[in-house]
Amino acid sequence: MKYLLLLLVALLIIWQLRSYRDREARKQPPPRGSAEQPIEMVACLHCGTHVAAAEAVQGRQGSYCSAEHRQRHET
Ligand SMILES: [Zn+2]
């Protein structure tokens, strides 16, 4: 009878832990596949090299691959 009680307590603990873990997992948003999101590319006005829009250097006339090309093109 003593062992049965221990078993019950152990099962209860496992069940509690599992439901807690499920709640934690549900809180986090599903991971987004970065491969599905297209990266916007822009061409450098000076040399024509395509660079990611996030990494492009913005100038008065447009986007450049580097600050050096922006300087050369706009001055
Ligand atoms: Zn360039």
PDB file of the backbone (N, CA, C, O) and the ligand in Angstrom, with CONECT records:
HET     ZN  A 101       1
ATOM      1  N   MET A   1       0.840  -1.213   0.000  1.00  0.00           N
ATOM      2  CA  MET A   1       0.000   0.000   0.000  1.00  0.00           C
ATOM      3  C   MET A   1       0.869   1.254   0.000  1.00  0.00           C
ATOM      4  O   MET A   1       0.521   2.260  -0.619  1.00  0.00           O
ATOM      5  N   LYS A   2       1.972   1.188   0.681  1.00  0.00           N
ATOM      6  CA  LYS A   2       2.890   2.324   0.748  1.00  0.00           C
ATOM      7  C   LYS A   2       3.476   2.643  -0.634  1.00  0.00           C
ATOM      8  O   LYS A   2       3.637   3.803  -1.015  1.00  0.00           O
ATOM      9  N   TYR A   3       3.790   1.561  -1.370  1.00  0.00           N
ATOM     10  CA  TYR A   3       4.390   1.739  -2.699  1.00  0.00           C
ATOM     11  C   TYR A   3       3.389   2.318  -3.689  1.00  0.00           C
ATOM     12  O   TYR A   3       3.735   3.092  -4.581  1.00  0.00           O
ATOM     13  N   LEU A   4       2.139   1.916  -3.502  1.00  0.00           N
ATOM     14  CA  LEU A   4       1.087   2.425  -4.390  1.00  0.00           C
ATOM     15  C   LEU A   4       0.958   3.942  -4.240  1.00  0.00           C
ATOM     16  O   LEU A   4       0.772   4.671  -5.215  1.00  0.00           O
ATOM     17  N   LEU A   5       1.064   4.390  -2.990  1.00  0.00           N
ATOM     18  CA  LEU A   5       0.966   5.822  -2.714  1.00  0.00           C
ATOM     19  C   LEU A   5       2.147   6.571  -3.338  1.00  0.00           C
ATOM     20  O   LEU A   5       1.991   7.648  -3.913  1.00  0.00           O
ATOM     21  N   LEU A   6       3.334   5.964  -3.207  1.00  0.00           N
ATOM     22  CA  LEU A   6       4.535   6.567  -3.800  1.00  0.00           C
ATOM     23  C   LEU A   6       4.394   6.673  -5.315  1.00  0.00           C
ATOM     24  O   LEU A   6       4.756   7.678  -5.926  1.00  0.00           O
ATOM     25  N   LEU A   7       3.858   5.609  -5.898  1.00  0.00           N
ATOM     26  CA  LEU A   7       3.657   5.583  -7.346  1.00  0.00           C
ATOM     27  C   LEU A   7       2.687   6.685  -7.771  1.00  0.00           C
ATOM     28  O   LEU A   7       2.889   7.358  -8.782  1.00  0.00           O
ATOM     29  N   LEU A   8       1.650   6.847  -6.989  1.00  0.00           N
ATOM     30  CA  LEU A   8       0.652   7.869  -7.288  1.00  0.00           C
ATOM     31  C   LEU A   8       1.268   9.269  -7.221  1.00  0.00           C
ATOM     32  O   LEU A   8       1.008  10.116  -8.075  1.00  0.00           O
ATOM     33  N   VAL A   9       2.086   9.493  -6.194  1.00  0.00           N
ATOM     34  CA  VAL A   9       2.737  10.794  -6.031  1.00  0.00           C
ATOM     35  C   VAL A   9       3.682  11.061  -7.200  1.00  0.00           C
ATOM     36  O   VAL A   9       3.729  12.163  -7.746  1.00  0.00           O
ATOM     37  N   ALA A  10       4.444  10.007  -7.574  1.00  0.00           N
ATOM     38  CA  ALA A  10       5.381  10.132  -8.692  1.00  0.00           C
ATOM     39  C   ALA A  10       4.630  10.469  -9.982  1.00  0.00           C
ATOM     40  O   ALA A  10       5.059  11.332 -10.748  1.00  0.00           O
ATOM     41  N   LEU A  11       3.529   9.797 -10.210  1.00  0.00           N
ATOM     42  CA  LEU A  11       2.728  10.052 -11.417  1.00  0.00           C
ATOM     43  C   LEU A  11       2.191  11.481 -11.417  1.00  0.00           C
ATOM     44  O   LEU A  11       2.152  12.156 -12.446  1.00  0.00           O
ATOM     45  N   LEU A  12       1.780  11.916 -10.229  1.00  0.00           N
ATOM     46  CA  LEU A  12       1.228  13.268 -10.108  1.00  0.00           C
ATOM     47  C   LEU A  12       2.302  14.312 -10.441  1.00  0.00           C
ATOM     48  O   LEU A  12       2.035  15.297 -11.129  1.00  0.00           O
ATOM     49  N   ILE A  13       3.511  14.078  -9.944  1.00  0.00           N
ATOM     50  CA  ILE A  13       4.609  15.011 -10.212  1.00  0.00           C
ATOM     51  C   ILE A  13       4.934  15.050 -11.705  1.00  0.00           C
ATOM     52  O   ILE A  13       5.109  16.120 -12.287  1.00  0.00           O
ATOM     53  N   ILE A  14       5.009  13.866 -12.311  1.00  0.00           N
ATOM     54  CA  ILE A  14       5.310  13.790 -13.748  1.00  0.00           C
ATOM     55  C   ILE A  14       4.228  14.511 -14.557  1.00  0.00           C
ATOM     56  O   ILE A  14       4.520  15.240 -15.504  1.00  0.00           O
ATOM     57  N   TRP A  15       2.974  14.288 -14.160  1.00  0.00           N
ATOM     58  CA  TRP A  15       1.865  14.909 -14.877  1.00  0.00           C
ATOM     59  C   TRP A  15       1.919  16.429 -14.746  1.00  0.00           C
ATOM     60  O   TRP A  15       1.683  17.155 -15.712  1.00  0.00           O
ATOM     61  N   GLN A  16       2.232  16.899 -13.541  1.00  0.00           N
ATOM     62  CA  GLN A  16       2.337  18.344 -13.301  1.00  0.00           C
ATOM     63  C   GLN A  16       3.458  18.964 -14.144  1.00  0.00           C
ATOM     64  O   GLN A  16       3.285  20.014 -14.762  1.00  0.00           O
ATOM     65  N   LEU A  17       4.598  18.293 -14.150  1.00  0.00           N
ATOM     66  CA  LEU A  17       5.742  18.784 -14.919  1.00  0.00           C
ATOM     67  C   LEU A  17       5.423  18.850 -16.401  1.00  0.00           C
ATOM     68  O   LEU A  17       5.799  19.798 -17.090  1.00  0.00           O
ATOM     69  N   ARG A  18       4.724  17.830 -16.882  1.00  0.00           N
ATOM     70  CA  ARG A  18       4.421  17.770 -18.308  1.00  0.00           C
ATOM     71  C   ARG A  18       3.441  18.860 -18.722  1.00  0.00           C
ATOM     72  O   ARG A  18       3.601  19.474 -19.777  1.00  0.00           O
ATOM     73  N   SER A  19       2.433  19.099 -17.901  1.00  0.00           N
ATOM     74  CA  SER A  19       1.463  20.137 -18.254  1.00  0.00           C
ATOM     75  C   SER A  19       2.104  21.521 -18.156  1.00  0.00           C
ATOM     76  O   SER A  19       1.751  22.430 -18.907  1.00  0.00           O
ATOM     77  N   TYR A  20       3.045  21.671 -17.230  1.00  0.00           N
ATOM     78  CA  TYR A  20       3.764  22.943 -17.105  1.00  0.00           C
ATOM     79  C   TYR A  20       4.609  23.192 -18.350  1.00  0.00           C
ATOM     80  O   TYR A  20       4.660  24.304 -18.875  1.00  0.00           O
ATOM     81  N   ARG A  21       5.276  22.117 -18.815  1.00  0.00           N
ATOM     82  CA  ARG A  21       6.108  22.251 -20.000  1.00  0.00           C
ATOM     83  C   ARG A  21       5.277  22.568 -21.241  1.00  0.00           C
ATOM     84  O   ARG A  21       5.699  23.338 -22.104  1.00  0.00           O
ATOM     85  N   ASP A  22       4.093  21.965 -21.318  1.00  0.00           N
ATOM     86  CA  ASP A  22       3.202  22.238 -22.451  1.00  0.00           C
ATOM     87  C   ASP A  22       2.778  23.698 -22.461  1.00  0.00           C
ATOM     88  O   ASP A  22       2.725  24.334 -23.514  1.00  0.00           O
ATOM     89  N   ARG A  23       2.476  24.227 -21.268  1.00  0.00           N
ATOM     90  CA  ARG A  23       2.076  25.634 -21.190  1.00  0.00           C
ATOM     91  C   ARG A  23       3.209  26.548 -21.623  1.00  0.00           C
ATOM     92  O   ARG A  23       2.990  27.518 -22.348  1.00  0.00           O
ATOM     93  N   GLU A  24       4.413  26.238 -21.181  1.00  0.00           N
ATOM     94  CA  GLU A  24       5.582  27.043 -21.548  1.00  0.00           C
ATOM     95  C   GLU A  24       5.819  27.016 -23.054  1.00  0.00           C
ATOM     96  O   GLU A  24       6.139  28.038 -23.661  1.00  0.00           O
ATOM     97  N   ALA A  25       5.659  25.836 -23.648  1.00  0.00           N
ATOM     98  CA  ALA A  25       5.894  25.682 -25.083  1.00  0.00           C
ATOM     99  C   ALA A  25       4.859  26.461 -25.882  1.00  0.00           C
ATOM    100  O   ALA A  25       5.158  26.995 -26.950  1.00  0.00           O
ATOM    101  N   ARG A  26       3.629  26.522 -25.351  1.00  0.00           N
ATOM    102  CA  ARG A  26       2.578  27.209 -26.088  1.00  0.00           C
ATOM    103  C   ARG A  26       2.747  28.722 -26.039  1.00  0.00           C
ATOM    104  O   ARG A  26       2.261  29.435 -26.917  1.00  0.00           O
ATOM    105  N   LYS A  27       3.441  29.214 -25.005  1.00  0.00           N
ATOM    106  CA  LYS A  27       3.638  30.653 -24.867  1.00  0.00           C
ATOM    107  C   LYS A  27       4.510  31.216 -25.984  1.00  0.00           C
ATOM    108  O   LYS A  27       4.311  32.339 -26.448  1.00  0.00           O
ATOM    109  N   GLN A  28       5.485  30.403 -26.403  1.00  0.00           N
ATOM    110  CA  GLN A  28       6.421  30.889 -27.408  1.00  0.00           C
ATOM    111  C   GLN A  28       5.823  30.811 -28.810  1.00  0.00           C
ATOM    112  O   GLN A  28       5.192  29.813 -29.159  1.00  0.00           O
ATOM    113  N   PRO A  29       6.015  31.844 -29.606  1.00  0.00           N
ATOM    114  CA  PRO A  29       5.493  31.835 -30.973  1.00  0.00           C
ATOM    115  C   PRO A  29       6.226  30.801 -31.824  1.00  0.00           C
ATOM    116  O   PRO A  29       7.405  30.529 -31.600  1.00  0.00           O
ATOM    117  N   PRO A  30       5.536  30.238 -32.783  1.00  0.00           N
ATOM    118  CA  PRO A  30       6.175  29.234 -33.641  1.00  0.00           C
ATOM    119  C   PRO A  30       7.339  29.849 -34.415  1.00  0.00           C
ATOM    120  O   PRO A  30       7.238  30.979 -34.893  1.00  0.00           O
ATOM    121  N   PRO A  31       8.422  29.124 -34.539  1.00  0.00           N
ATOM    122  CA  PRO A  31       9.576  29.681 -35.260  1.00  0.00           C
ATOM    123  C   PRO A  31       9.262  29.915 -36.725  1.00  0.00           C
ATOM    124  O   PRO A  31       8.672  29.067 -37.394  1.00  0.00           O
ATOM    125  N   ARG A  32       9.661  31.064 -37.206  1.00  0.00           N
ATOM    126  CA  ARG A  32       9.394  31.396 -38.607  1.00  0.00           C
ATOM    127  C   ARG A  32      10.562  30.955 -39.481  1.00  0.00           C
ATOM    128  O   ARG A  32      11.726  31.169 -39.141  1.00  0.00           O
ATOM    129  N   GLY A  33      10.237  30.343 -40.599  1.00  0.00           N
ATOM    130  CA  GLY A  33      11.285  29.918 -41.519  1.00  0.00           C
ATOM    131  C   GLY A  33      11.864  31.107 -42.246  1.00  0.00           C
ATOM    132  O   GLY A  33      11.183  31.760 -43.037  1.00  0.00           O
ATOM    133  N   SER A  34      13.118  31.384 -41.977  1.00  0.00           N
ATOM    134  CA  SER A  34      13.740  32.555 -42.598  1.00  0.00           C
ATOM    135  C   SER A  34      13.921  32.350 -44.101  1.00  0.00           C
ATOM    136  O   SER A  34      14.010  33.318 -44.856  1.00  0.00           O
ATOM    137  N   ALA A  35      13.974  31.098 -44.531  1.00  0.00           N
ATOM    138  CA  ALA A  35      14.186  30.807 -45.943  1.00  0.00           C
ATOM    139  C   ALA A  35      12.962  31.205 -46.782  1.00  0.00           C
ATOM    140  O   ALA A  35      13.071  31.451 -47.984  1.00  0.00           O
ATOM    141  N   GLU A  36      11.793  31.262 -46.120  1.00  0.00           N
ATOM    142  CA  GLU A  36      10.579  31.583 -46.863  1.00  0.00           C
ATOM    143  C   GLU A  36      10.454  33.081 -47.118  1.00  0.00           C
ATOM    144  O   GLU A  36       9.709  33.506 -48.001  1.00  0.00           O
ATOM    145  N   GLN A  37      11.182  33.875 -46.347  1.00  0.00           N
ATOM    146  CA  GLN A  37      11.065  35.311 -46.521  1.00  0.00           C
ATOM    147  C   GLN A  37      12.111  35.788 -47.513  1.00  0.00           C
ATOM    148  O   GLN A  37      13.310  35.654 -47.271  1.00  0.00           O
ATOM    149  N   PRO A  38      11.660  36.344 -48.629  1.00  0.00           N
ATOM    150  CA  PRO A  38      12.611  36.823 -49.636  1.00  0.00           C
ATOM    151  C   PRO A  38      13.367  38.039 -49.132  1.00  0.00           C
ATOM    152  O   PRO A  38      12.800  38.915 -48.479  1.00  0.00           O
ATOM    153  N   ILE A  39      14.642  38.079 -49.441  1.00  0.00           N
ATOM    154  CA  ILE A  39      15.457  39.226 -49.049  1.00  0.00           C
ATOM    155  C   ILE A  39      15.410  40.253 -50.175  1.00  0.00           C
ATOM    156  O   ILE A  39      15.688  39.944 -51.334  1.00  0.00           O
ATOM    157  N   GLU A  40      15.059  41.454 -49.815  1.00  0.00           N
ATOM    158  CA  GLU A  40      14.962  42.516 -50.813  1.00  0.00           C
ATOM    159  C   GLU A  40      16.366  42.950 -51.229  1.00  0.00           C
ATOM    160  O   GLU A  40      17.196  43.309 -50.394  1.00  0.00           O
ATOM    161  N   MET A  41      16.612  42.909 -52.538  1.00  0.00           N
ATOM    162  CA  MET A  41      17.933  43.273 -53.045  1.00  0.00           C
ATOM    163  C   MET A  41      17.849  44.607 -53.766  1.00  0.00           C
ATOM    164  O   MET A  41      16.871  44.897 -54.455  1.00  0.00           O
ATOM    165  N   VAL A  42      18.883  45.410 -53.597  1.00  0.00           N
ATOM    166  CA  VAL A  42      18.969  46.684 -54.327  1.00  0.00           C
ATOM    167  C   VAL A  42      20.318  46.738 -55.035  1.00  0.00           C
ATOM    168  O   VAL A  42      21.309  46.178 -54.567  1.00  0.00           O
ATOM    169  N   ALA A  43      20.330  47.427 -56.173  1.00  0.00           N
ATOM    170  CA  ALA A  43      21.571  47.550 -56.941  1.00  0.00           C
ATOM    171  C   ALA A  43      22.285  48.839 -56.553  1.00  0.00           C
ATOM    172  O   ALA A  43      21.661  49.883 -56.362  1.00  0.00           O
ATOM    173  N   CYS A  44      23.585  48.742 -56.444  1.00  0.00           N
ATOM    174  CA  CYS A  44      24.404  49.922 -56.145  1.00  0.00           C
ATOM    175  C   CYS A  44      24.351  50.858 -57.350  1.00  0.00           C
ATOM    176  O   CYS A  44      24.538  50.426 -58.488  1.00  0.00           O
ATOM    177  N   LEU A  45      24.098  52.127 -57.098  1.00  0.00           N
ATOM    178  CA  LEU A  45      24.001  53.100 -58.193  1.00  0.00           C
ATOM    179  C   LEU A  45      25.354  53.319 -58.865  1.00  0.00           C
ATOM    180  O   LEU A  45      25.410  53.734 -60.023  1.00  0.00           O
ATOM    181  N   HIS A  46      26.421  53.047 -58.162  1.00  0.00           N
ATOM    182  CA  HIS A  46      27.752  53.320 -58.687  1.00  0.00           C
ATOM    183  C   HIS A  46      28.304  52.143 -59.491  1.00  0.00           C
ATOM    184  O   HIS A  46      28.779  52.335 -60.611  1.00  0.00           O
ATOM    185  N   CYS A  47      28.250  50.930 -58.939  1.00  0.00           N
ATOM    186  CA  CYS A  47      28.862  49.792 -59.617  1.00  0.00           C
ATOM    187  C   CYS A  47      27.869  48.717 -60.026  1.00  0.00           C
ATOM    188  O   CYS A  47      28.228  47.797 -60.760  1.00  0.00           O
ATOM    189  N   GLY A  48      26.632  48.814 -59.570  1.00  0.00           N
ATOM    190  CA  GLY A  48      25.623  47.865 -59.987  1.00  0.00           C
ATOM    191  C   GLY A  48      25.576  46.578 -59.181  1.00  0.00           C
ATOM    192  O   GLY A  48      24.765  45.695 -59.459  1.00  0.00           O
ATOM    193  N   THR A  49      26.431  46.473 -58.201  1.00  0.00           N
ATOM    194  CA  THR A  49      26.431  45.273 -57.356  1.00  0.00           C
ATOM    195  C   THR A  49      25.135  45.191 -56.559  1.00  0.00           C
ATOM    196  O   THR A  49      24.677  46.187 -55.998  1.00  0.00           O
ATOM    197  N   HIS A  50      24.551  44.004 -56.514  1.00  0.00           N
ATOM    198  CA  HIS A  50      23.329  43.828 -55.741  1.00  0.00           C
ATOM    199  C   HIS A  50      23.668  43.508 -54.296  1.00  0.00           C
ATOM    200  O   HIS A  50      24.443  42.598 -54.001  1.00  0.00           O
ATOM    201  N   VAL A  51      23.073  44.271 -53.417  1.00  0.00           N
ATOM    202  CA  VAL A  51      23.261  44.041 -51.989  1.00  0.00           C
ATOM    203  C   VAL A  51      21.887  43.966 -51.315  1.00  0.00           C
ATOM    204  O   VAL A  51      20.906  44.507 -51.825  1.00  0.00           O
ATOM    205  N   ALA A  52      21.830  43.294 -50.171  1.00  0.00           N
ATOM    206  CA  ALA A  52      20.581  43.227 -49.411  1.00  0.00           C
ATOM    207  C   ALA A  52      20.191  44.640 -48.994  1.00  0.00           C
ATOM    208  O   ALA A  52      21.034  45.437 -48.581  1.00  0.00           O
ATOM    209  N   ALA A  53      18.904  44.934 -49.109  1.00  0.00           N
ATOM    210  CA  ALA A  53      18.432  46.287 -48.807  1.00  0.00           C
ATOM    211  C   ALA A  53      18.792  46.704 -47.384  1.00  0.00           C
ATOM    212  O   ALA A  53      19.050  47.877 -47.114  1.00  0.00           O
ATOM    213  N   ALA A  54      18.804  45.718 -46.472  1.00  0.00           N
ATOM    214  CA  ALA A  54      19.122  46.030 -45.079  1.00  0.00           C
ATOM    215  C   ALA A  54      20.582  46.428 -44.911  1.00  0.00           C
ATOM    216  O   ALA A  54      20.926  47.160 -43.984  1.00  0.00           O
ATOM    217  N   GLU A  55      21.446  45.945 -45.813  1.00  0.00           N
ATOM    218  CA  GLU A  55      22.866  46.235 -45.690  1.00  0.00           C
ATOM    219  C   GLU A  55      23.305  47.368 -46.605  1.00  0.00           C
ATOM    220  O   GLU A  55      24.447  47.821 -46.521  1.00  0.00           O
ATOM    221  N   ALA A  56      22.412  47.835 -47.480  1.00  0.00           N
ATOM    222  CA  ALA A  56      22.775  48.881 -48.427  1.00  0.00           C
ATOM    223  C   ALA A  56      22.973  50.209 -47.715  1.00  0.00           C
ATOM    224  O   ALA A  56      22.365  50.479 -46.679  1.00  0.00           O
ATOM    225  N   VAL A  57      23.837  51.026 -48.295  1.00  0.00           N
ATOM    226  CA  VAL A  57      24.078  52.364 -47.759  1.00  0.00           C
ATOM    227  C   VAL A  57      23.148  53.323 -48.497  1.00  0.00           C
ATOM    228  O   VAL A  57      23.162  53.397 -49.726  1.00  0.00           O
ATOM    229  N   GLN A  58      22.353  54.044 -47.744  1.00  0.00           N
ATOM    230  CA  GLN A  58      21.395  54.946 -48.362  1.00  0.00           C
ATOM    231  C   GLN A  58      22.023  56.309 -48.649  1.00  0.00           C
ATOM    232  O   GLN A  58      22.635  56.938 -47.786  1.00  0.00           O
ATOM    233  N   GLY A  59      21.846  56.732 -49.888  1.00  0.00           N
ATOM    234  CA  GLY A  59      22.352  58.053 -50.259  1.00  0.00           C
ATOM    235  C   GLY A  59      21.207  58.954 -50.675  1.00  0.00           C
ATOM    236  O   GLY A  59      20.044  58.560 -50.596  1.00  0.00           O
ATOM    237  N   ARG A  60      21.524  60.147 -51.113  1.00  0.00           N
ATOM    238  CA  ARG A  60      20.474  61.080 -51.515  1.00  0.00           C
ATOM    239  C   ARG A  60      19.777  60.609 -52.785  1.00  0.00           C
ATOM    240  O   ARG A  60      18.579  60.833 -52.957  1.00  0.00           O
ATOM    241  N   GLN A  61      20.523  59.957 -53.673  1.00  0.00           N
ATOM    242  CA  GLN A  61      19.950  59.533 -54.955  1.00  0.00           C
ATOM    243  C   GLN A  61      19.486  58.080 -54.964  1.00  0.00           C
ATOM    244  O   GLN A  61      18.734  57.676 -55.851  1.00  0.00           O
ATOM    245  N   GLY A  62      19.921  57.309 -54.004  1.00  0.00           N
ATOM    246  CA  GLY A  62      19.519  55.906 -53.984  1.00  0.00           C
ATOM    247  C   GLY A  62      20.388  55.088 -53.062  1.00  0.00           C
ATOM    248  O   GLY A  62      20.953  55.599 -52.095  1.00  0.00           O
ATOM    249  N   SER A  63      20.490  53.784 -53.381  1.00  0.00           N
ATOM    250  CA  SER A  63      21.219  52.869 -52.516  1.00  0.00           C
ATOM    251  C   SER A  63      22.573  52.521 -53.119  1.00  0.00           C
ATOM    252  O   SER A  63      22.739  52.474 -54.338  1.00  0.00           O
ATOM    253  N   TYR A  64      23.531  52.282 -52.239  1.00  0.00           N
ATOM    254  CA  TYR A  64      24.887  51.930 -52.658  1.00  0.00           C
ATOM    255  C   TYR A  64      25.371  50.717 -51.870  1.00  0.00           C
ATOM    256  O   TYR A  64      24.852  50.394 -50.801  1.00  0.00           O
ATOM    257  N   CYS A  65      26.400  50.047 -52.441  1.00  0.00           N
ATOM    258  CA  CYS A  65      26.935  48.872 -51.779  1.00  0.00           C
ATOM    259  C   CYS A  65      27.835  49.255 -50.620  1.00  0.00           C
ATOM    260  O   CYS A  65      28.021  48.471 -49.690  1.00  0.00           O
ATOM    261  N   SER A  66      28.389  50.445 -50.670  1.00  0.00           N
ATOM    262  CA  SER A  66      29.296  50.880 -49.604  1.00  0.00           C
ATOM    263  C   SER A  66      29.279  52.395 -49.499  1.00  0.00           C
ATOM    264  O   SER A  66      28.843  53.093 -50.414  1.00  0.00           O
ATOM    265  N   ALA A  67      29.755  52.884 -48.385  1.00  0.00           N
ATOM    266  CA  ALA A  67      29.814  54.335 -48.172  1.00  0.00           C
ATOM    267  C   ALA A  67      30.769  54.988 -49.162  1.00  0.00           C
ATOM    268  O   ALA A  67      30.582  56.135 -49.566  1.00  0.00           O
ATOM    269  N   GLU A  68      31.805  54.227 -49.548  1.00  0.00           N
ATOM    270  CA  GLU A  68      32.785  54.758 -50.491  1.00  0.00           C
ATOM    271  C   GLU A  68      32.136  55.035 -51.845  1.00  0.00           C
ATOM    272  O   GLU A  68      32.388  56.071 -52.460  1.00  0.00           O
ATOM    273  N   HIS A  69      31.299  54.102 -52.304  1.00  0.00           N
ATOM    274  CA  HIS A  69      30.632  54.287 -53.591  1.00  0.00           C
ATOM    275  C   HIS A  69      29.608  55.410 -53.527  1.00  0.00           C
ATOM    276  O   HIS A  69      29.399  56.127 -54.506  1.00  0.00           O
ATOM    277  N   ARG A  70      28.971  55.560 -52.371  1.00  0.00           N
ATOM    278  CA  ARG A  70      28.030  56.665 -52.222  1.00  0.00           C
ATOM    279  C   ARG A  70      28.771  57.989 -52.347  1.00  0.00           C
ATOM    280  O   ARG A  70      28.309  58.919 -53.009  1.00  0.00           O
ATOM    281  N   GLN A  71      29.917  58.054 -51.706  1.00  0.00           N
ATOM    282  CA  GLN A  71      30.722  59.288 -51.739  1.00  0.00           C
ATOM    283  C   GLN A  71      31.186  59.581 -53.161  1.00  0.00           C
ATOM    284  O   GLN A  71      31.131  60.724 -53.615  1.00  0.00           O
ATOM    285  N   ARG A  72      31.647  58.535 -53.868  1.00  0.00           N
ATOM    286  CA  ARG A  72      32.169  58.731 -55.226  1.00  0.00           C
ATOM    287  C   ARG A  72      31.067  59.135 -56.193  1.00  0.00           C
ATOM    288  O   ARG A  72      31.302  59.906 -57.124  1.00  0.00           O
ATOM    289  N   HIS A  73      29.871  58.617 -55.973  1.00  0.00           N
ATOM    290  CA  HIS A  73      28.784  58.861 -56.911  1.00  0.00           C
ATOM    291  C   HIS A  73      28.102  60.199 -56.686  1.00  0.00           C
ATOM    292  O   HIS A  73      27.609  60.817 -57.630  1.00  0.00           O
ATOM    293  N   GLU A  74      28.074  60.643 -55.447  1.00  0.00           N
ATOM    294  CA  GLU A  74      27.287  61.831 -55.127  1.00  0.00           C
ATOM    295  C   GLU A  74      28.138  63.083 -54.999  1.00  0.00           C
ATOM    296  O   GLU A  74      27.606  64.162 -54.736  1.00  0.00           O
ATOM    297  N   THR A  75      29.440  62.965 -55.178  1.00  0.00           N
ATOM    298  CA  THR A  75      30.277  64.166 -55.112  1.00  0.00           C
ATOM    299  C   THR A  75      31.002  64.388 -56.436  1.00  0.00           C
ATOM    300  O   THR A  75      31.755  65.352 -56.573  1.00  0.00           O
TER     301      THR A  75
HETATM  302 ZN    ZN A 101      29.084  49.855 -55.456  1.00  0.00          ZN2+
END
